Amino acid sequence: MENKERQALAVRKYRQYLKLERGLSSNTEEAYLTDLGKLLHFLKEENSNVFDVKPDDLQCFNAGLHDIGIHPRSQARILSGIKSFFHFLVLADYREDDPAELLEGPKIGLHLPEVLTVEEIDRIIDAIDLSKPEGQRNRAMVEMLYSCGLRVSELCGLKLSDLYLDESFIRVTGKGDKQRLVPVSPRAIKELKYWFMDRNTTWRVKPGFEDFVFLARWGKNISRIQVFQLVKELARLAGITKNISPHTFRHSFATHLLEGGANLRAIQCMLGHESIATTEIYTHIDRSMLRSEIIEHHPRNIKYREEKAHSLNYDK
């Protein structure tokens, strides 16, 4: 039996399990299956299935839920259903391991996303091995994530026909197929052009994928899971211990713009947020950083730390 048929059978048995063994109502049962459908759609796009999925794949799926603007409470509900499904697969002997066992849901309430400093981003870029065939591609991808504040799905779906490099703009197709124009930096344009030199000379493109900017080694457009895994590995090589994902570059892009004095409405347009309320999370980050700076550098606080240190030395 092929994995596709086996997966469909597992889903049908899971429905029976929810109804007969868990005793859930019809509405709750349908909610579980609807949430599972989101994961199945994600895995289909990644040419994977529920029997081969790994914890990193589920983390990427989890990051994608945030990426498309799903509320943390809804994310938590979806992940609860996903955990239930993989628990069932283990019970029913479809899998020996549970890849969702350590999957963490979002914290409900105000959550300030992780942000990288410019120095940390440079360290990540410097960790890329340009001697490898995919080195320049990786460098261009990271630069585009940060310079343009792209969602990982927008990066993977970026087309050559979306690039207006002479005008220093790209056309981005975001969630809901809404399009926006985003400025692209000279540094990102330079890395893209270096990548195109490699792409045109040493990479084979499969028919139907000629218009995609970023390719996997087998000639199709690169997947979100590949970008997620790449970012994790580069952070490790750069010695960065923060828990980051491709979305972290988007947060860093917006935060650095705000710190530099950019207008919140302009940031909203560049990120493709439908509501200004979504963009306002970065004002909280900015205030948090401002508080840290005040605590660190205000003369009253410096004097207090000096007096406290002197007191400790005296007590010794």
C-alpha positions in Angstrom: 0.0 0.0 0.0 1.4 3.4 -1.0 2.0 6.1 1.6 -0.8 8.2 0.2 -3.4 5.4 0.6 -2.0 4.4 4.0 -2.2 8.0 5.2 -5.9 8.3 4.0 -6.7 5.1 5.9 -4.9 6.4 9.0 -7.0 9.5 8.9 -10.2 7.5 8.6 -9.3 5.4 11.6 -8.4 8.5 13.5 -11.9 9.8 12.9 -13.3 6.6 14.4 -10.9 6.9 17.3 -12.2 10.4 18.1 -15.8 9.3 17.8 -15.7 5.9 19.6 -12.8 6.1 22.0 -12.5 9.8 22.8 -16.3 10.3 22.7 -16.0 13.7 21.2 -19.0 15.7 19.9 -19.4 16.0 16.1 -18.4 19.7 16.2 -15.2 18.9 18.2 -14.4 16.0 15.9 -14.7 18.1 12.8 -12.5 20.8 14.4 -9.8 18.3 15.0 -10.0 17.0 11.5 -10.0 20.5 10.0 -6.9 21.3 11.9 -5.3 18.1 10.8 -6.2 19.0 7.3 -3.9 22.1 7.6 -1.0 19.8 8.4 -1.8 17.4 5.6 -1.9 20.3 3.1 1.4 21.5 4.4 3.0 18.1 4.1 1.6 17.7 0.6 3.3 20.9 -0.5 6.6 19.6 1.0 6.2 16.2 -0.7 6.1 14.5 2.7 3.6 12.5 4.7 2.6 11.8 8.3 4.8 8.6 8.5 8.0 10.4 7.5 7.5 13.7 9.3 10.2 14.8 11.8 10.1 17.2 14.7 11.8 19.9 12.6 9.0 19.6 10.0 6.4 20.2 12.7 8.3 23.2 14.0 8.3 24.6 10.5 4.6 24.0 10.3 4.2 25.7 13.7 6.2 28.7 12.5 4.0 28.9 9.4 0.9 29.2 11.5 2.3 32.3 13.1 3.6 33.5 9.7 0.0 33.6 8.2 -1.3 35.5 11.1 -3.2 32.8 13.0 -4.0 33.9 16.6 -1.9 32.2 19.4 -5.1 30.7 20.9 -6.0 29.1 17.5 -2.4 28.0 17.1 -2.5 26.3 20.5 -5.8 24.5 19.5 -4.3 23.3 16.2 -1.2 22.0 17.8 -3.3 20.2 20.4 -5.1 18.4 17.6 -1.8 17.6 15.9 -0.4 16.1 19.1 -3.6 14.0 19.5 -3.2 12.6 15.9 0.4 11.6 16.3 -0.4 10.0 19.7 -3.0 8.0 17.9 -0.5 6.9 15.2 1.8 5.5 17.9 -1.1 3.8 19.6 -2.3 2.3 16.3 1.3 1.1 15.4 1.6 3.4 12.4 4.7 4.9 14.0 7.2 3.9 16.7 8.0 7.5 17.6 6.0 10.6 18.3 7.5 13.6 16.5 5.0 15.9 18.2 5.9 14.9 21.7 8.1 18.0 22.3 6.2 20.4 20.1 5.5 23.5 22.1 2.5 25.7 21.6 2.6 29.5 21.7 2.4 31.3 25.0 -0.9 33.1 25.3 -0.6 36.8 25.9 1.9 39.4 24.7 4.9 37.6 23.2 7.8 39.6 22.1 9.5 37.7 19.2 13.2 37.0 19.2 15.2 39.6 17.4 18.8 39.4 16.0 21.3 42.3 16.2 22.9 43.5 13.0 26.2 41.9 14.2 24.4 38.5 14.7 23.0 38.7 11.2 26.4 39.4 9.8 27.8 36.4 11.7 25.1 34.1 10.3 25.9 35.3 6.7 29.7 34.9 7.4 29.0 31.3 8.5 27.9 30.4 5.0 30.4 28.3 3.1 30.7 29.8 -0.3 32.9 26.9 -1.6 29.8 24.7 -1.6 27.5 24.7 -4.7 24.6 26.1 -2.7 26.7 28.7 -0.8 25.8 31.7 -2.8 22.2 30.7 -3.0 22.1 30.5 0.8 23.7 33.9 1.1 21.2 35.5 -1.2 18.3 33.9 0.6 19.4 35.1 4.0 20.0 38.5 2.7 16.6 38.7 1.1 14.9 37.4 4.3 16.5 40.3 6.3 16.7 43.1 3.7 13.0 42.7 2.5 11.4 41.2 5.7 9.9 38.3 3.7 7.9 35.5 5.1 9.5 32.1 4.4 6.6 31.2 2.1 7.1 34.5 0.2 10.8 33.7 -0.3 10.2 30.2 -1.5 7.5 31.4 -4.0 9.5 34.4 -5.3 9.7 34.4 -9.1 12.2 36.0 -11.5 9.3 37.8 -13.1 8.7 39.4 -9.6 12.1 41.1 -9.7 12.5 44.8 -10.8 16.1 45.1 -9.8 16.8 48.1 -12.0 14.2 50.0 -10.0 15.3 48.3 -6.7 11.9 46.7 -6.0 10.4 43.3 -5.9 6.8 42.2 -6.1 5.8 39.9 -3.2 2.7 37.7 -3.1 1.7 37.3 0.5 -1.1 35.6 2.3 -4.5 35.7 0.6 -2.6 36.1 -2.7 -2.3 39.9 -1.9 0.6 41.5 -3.7 2.9 44.3 -2.5 6.0 46.1 -3.7 9.0 46.0 -1.4 12.2 47.9 -1.8 15.3 45.7 -2.1 18.7 46.9 -0.8 21.9 47.2 -3.0 23.5 44.5 -0.9 20.7 42.1 -1.6 20.7 42.9 -5.3 24.5 42.2 -5.4 24.0 38.8 -3.7 21.1 37.9 -6.0 23.2 38.7 -9.1 26.1 36.5 -7.8 23.5 33.7 -7.3 22.1 34.1 -10.8 25.6 33.6 -12.2 25.8 30.2 -10.4 22.2 29.4 -11.2 22.7 29.9 -14.9 25.9 28.0 -15.2 25.9 25.1 -12.7 22.3 24.4 -11.7 19.8 22.3 -13.6 16.2 23.6 -13.5 13.3 21.1 -13.9 10.7 22.0 -16.5 8.0 24.2 -14.9 10.3 25.7 -12.3 12.3 28.1 -14.5 10.7 31.2 -13.1 11.5 30.5 -9.4 14.4 32.5 -7.9 15.6 30.0 -5.4 16.0 26.4 -6.3 16.8 23.1 -4.4 19.6 20.9 -5.7 17.1 18.7 -7.6 15.9 21.6 -9.7 12.6 22.6 -8.1 11.8 25.6 -6.0 13.3 25.4 -2.5 10.9 24.4 0.3 10.1 26.1 3.6 11.5 23.1 5.6 14.8 23.4 3.8 15.0 27.1 4.6 14.0 26.5 8.2 16.7 23.8 8.6 19.3 26.0 6.9 18.7 28.9 9.3 19.0 26.6 12.3 22.3 25.2 11.1 23.7 28.6 10.3 22.8 29.9 13.7 24.6 26.9 15.3 27.7 27.6 13.1 27.6 31.3 14.1 27.5 30.4 17.8 24.0 32.0 18.3 22.0 30.4 21.0 18.8 32.3 20.4 15.8 30.1 19.3 15.5 31.5 15.7 13.7 30.6 12.5 13.4 32.3 9.1 10.7 34.5 10.6 13.2 35.9 13.0 14.8 37.8 10.1 11.4 39.4 9.4 11.1 40.5 13.1 14.6 41.8 13.0 13.9 43.7 9.7 10.9 45.5 11.3 12.6 46.2 14.6 15.7 47.7 13.0 13.5 49.9 10.8 11.6 51.2 13.8 14.8 51.8 15.7 16.1 53.7 12.7 13.1 56.0 12.7 10.9 54.5 10.0 7.2 55.3 10.1 5.0 52.4 11.5 2.6 52.7 8.5 5.5 52.3 6.1 6.7 49.2 8.0 3.1 47.9 7.9 3.1 48.2 4.1 6.5 46.5 3.7 5.5 43.6 5.9 2.1 43.2 4.2 0.1 43.4 7.5 -3.6 43.9 6.9 -4.0 45.6 10.3 -1.7 48.2 11.9 -2.3 46.4 15.2 -0.2 43.5 14.0 2.7 45.8 13.2 2.4 47.5 16.6 4.0 44.5 18.3 7.3 46.1 17.2 6.6 49.2 19.3 6.6 46.9 22.3 10.0 45.5 21.3 11.3 49.0 20.9 10.1 50.0 24.3 11.6 47.0 25.9 14.9 47.8 24.3 14.6 51.4 25.3 14.0 50.3 28.9 17.2 48.1 28.8 19.2 51.0 27.4 18.0 53.4 30.1 18.8 50.8 32.9 22.2 50.3 31.4 23.3 53.9 30.6 21.3 56.3 32.8 23.7 58.2 35.2 21.5 57.4 38.2 21.7 53.7 37.4 25.4 53.8 36.8 26.0 55.5 40.1 23.8 53.0 41.9 25.7 50.1 40.4 29.1 51.7 41.4 27.9 52.3 45.0 26.5 48.7 45.2 29.8 47.3 43.9 31.8 49.5 46.4 29.5 48.3 49.2 30.0 44.6 48.3 33.8 45.1 48.2 33.7 46.9 51.6 31.7 44.0 53.1 34.4 41.6 52.0 
